[in-house]
Amino acid sequence: MPVRGSLRSRREEGAEVREQAPVQKHVSVMTREVLAALEPKAGETVVDATYGQGGHSAALKKAAKIKLISIDADPDVETSSHNGAGPVIVGNFADLTAILKKLDIEKVNKVLFDLGWNRGQLSSGRGFSFLNDEQLNMSYAAEPRSGFTAAEILNEWSETVLADVFFGYGEERYARRIAKAVVARRAEKPFETTIELAEAVRDAVPPAYRRGRIHPATKTFQALRIAVNDELGVLDQGLKAAWAALAEGGRIAVITFHSIEDRAVKRYFVSLAKAEKGTLIYKKPLAPTAVEVKANPASRSAKLRAIEKICAY
């Protein structure tokens, strides 16, 4: 469980602004930079570990005649994979080793992780948005990776643990006040919907905070989403599985959208470089261009890191 005070401030995720924007067509971020970082070549096996709505998969397939493996934890991608990228495997990238084994693939050449929002998820009915009155689920997959839905966390976890979750995964400054309000509210009636949670958070924080740049429930929703999907644990497992499957000379690229994820990726890549197992493609992460940010504001907090494997072990 995260420790209070252990995480520094970060920029807000692009998709979670003052009012979550109406659902629009998803636009994959930093596509040009992804292609430059991975340099896909004909005959290579490339994994898009986070298919989403297929923008990166389509770009990778267009760039070179590759064997593309597209993966996504969301079961709804089965009905949305119609952009020419090919079939999508429904699964969590933390299970990449098992997925590749099932496909009888020993080594891959390139792997991409895009850890950002799929805009379609805001209208999935699973409780990701505080603008819609939905059940508090927040699982990307059919079943939550953590074993708990957002409602179960809110209704069953202790006040202390809730405060740690809100602060550690959302860096919410009023984590203690919100946790106390949640416990008081659930004593009257258990939480069931997103609107109930958003109202409880709004009522718990100071008036000035309610009028801030972002919706007062933004960080609480983020924290619950990370907890429900065990996002940091999954990221760690996915990166290690990708590295183990990577052929010598292969590359991994990761796009993150907040500093918690970025620090995890940075630490892992730097450890590989220090052990002389890999070479960092960029000393500092790449950011989207001003032109891209203007066209797609949700890209503004994106960071791209990449590493190349220089030895086979």
C-alpha positions, 0 to 999 in steps of 0.5 A, a space after each residue: 500500500 502506498 505510503 503517505 508523503 512518498 510521492 511528489 506532485 505531478 501534472 494532471 492526466 490530460 483526459 481528467 480536466 475540470 469537466 471530463 470532455 465529451 467522448 470524442 474519437 480517440 487519437 493515438 498520441 506521439 505516433 511519429 515518435 513511436 515509429 522513430 523510437 521502435 524503427 519497425 522493420 520488415 519481418 519483425 515481430 511487434 507487440 502493441 501491448 495496449 491496443 485501445 482503438 488501434 491507432 498505433 497498431 495501424 501505424 506500425 503495420 503501415 510502416 513495415 511488413 511486420 508480424 503484429 500482435 495486438 493486445 488489450 485488457 478491455 473485452 470490448 476491443 473485439 468489436 472495435 478492431 476494424 481499422 486494418 490492424 488485424 485481430 486483437 488478443 483480449 488479455 492483460 499485458 502483465 500476462 505477456 509471457 503466457 500470451 506469447 507461449 500460447 502463440 508459440 512465439 519465443 522472441 519479439 523484436 519491438 514492444 509498445 506500451 501506451 498507458 493513456 486513456 482510451 476515450 471510449 472507456 469514458 462511455 463504457 458504463 463501467 464507472 470511469 466518468 464522474 459525469 455519468 451516473 454509473 455503477 462503481 466498477 472501474 475495471 478495464 477487464 471483465 473482472 478487476 485485476 485487484 479482485 475488488 471493484 471501486 464500490 467494494 473498495 469504498 464500502 469495505 476498506 478502512 478509513 486509513 487505507 482509503 486515505 493512503 490510496 487517495 494520496 498514494 495513487 491520486 496525490 489528493 491533498 484532501 485524502 484524509 478528509 475524503 476518506 473520513 467522508 466516505 466512511 461516514 457516508 457508507 454508514 448511512 448507505 453503501 456507495 453504488 454509483 459514480 455520482 454518489 462518490 463525486 457528490 461525497 468528494 465535493 462535499 468533503 473538500 473546501 469550497 475553493 477546491 471545488 472551483 479549481 481547474 479540475 473537478 474535485 473528484 478527479 484525483 479520487 477517481 484516478 486513485 480508485 482506477 489504479 487500485 482496481 486495476 493494480 496498474 503499477 503492479 501490472 506495469 512492473 510485470 508487463 515491462 519485465 515480461 516484455 524484456 524477457 521476450 525481447 530479442 537482442 537488438 529489440 526495443 521497448 517504447 512506453 508512453 506514460 501520462 503521469 509521473 507515478 508511471 513515468 518514474 516506474 518506467 525510468 527506474 526500470 530502464 535505468 537499472 537495465 542500462 546500468 547493468 549494461 543490458 540495454 541502451 537508453 534511446 533517449 537520455 530524457 523522455 520525449 514530449 509531444 510537439 506543440 502542434 500535436 498538443 494544440 490538435 489533441 490537448 489530451 496528449 499534453 502530459 504524455 512522455 515517451 521513453 525507449 530502450 534497446 536490448 544489447 545482450 540476450 540475457 
